[in-house]
Amino acid sequence: MHDQPDAQDCAEELRAALAAHGITLPSLGVDLPTFAARYPARPLIALGNCNVPTARALTTALRKGVA
């Protein structure tokens, strides 16, 4: 079974990686309802909503990573 500290660490690592590209997703975090599930489930990382400039910056960063 997966635990919240592992999911929280993952979310923080993603936050730091995005910040290195100047990208902030304010809603980024662990999806807490995942832990309330009746059956064991892998925790989800909630990315949340973002505005168009942030989505474009994220797209650019991802494309650079592939090139």
N, C-alpha and C positions, 0 to 999 in steps of 0.2 A: 504494500500500500504506500502511496506517496503522501508526503507530509507538507504542511504549510510552510515550515522554514525553508525547505528546498524550493518550493514555488516562489516564496518571497525573495530568496536569493536570486532566482532566475529573473524575476521581474526587475530587481535592482541592477542586475548585470545588463539587461536589455535597456533600462533607463540610461545607464552610463554609456553604453555603446551608441545610443541615439544622441545623447548629449555631445559625444565626440564629433558628431556631424552637425551640431547646432540645432537638433530636433528635440522638442519637448512634447510629450503626450501627457497632459495633466491627469488624465483618467487612468493611466497605466497602473496596474496593480493586480493583486490576486483576486480572482472571482470567488468571493466568500461563500455564495450559495453552493458552490461545488462541494464544499466540506459538509454541507447539511444533507447531502444526498443520502438516500436510504441504503444504497449499495456502494461498495468501494468504487471510486472513480478517480481518474487522474485529475489533479487540480488544473483549472484553466487560468491563463493569464489574460486579463481583460485589457485590451488596447484602448478601448473607448473611442470617442469621436474626436475628429480633428478638423480644422478649417482647411480650405483649399491650399493656401500657401504651405502649410505643414505637410499635407498630402503630397504636394509637388516636391518638397524638400526630401521627403522620405523616398519617393520614387527615384529621384536623382541619386541619392545615397545608395540605394539598392542596385541601380544600374551601374554605378561606378564599381561596386563590389564584384560584379560579374565580369566586367571588362578586363 
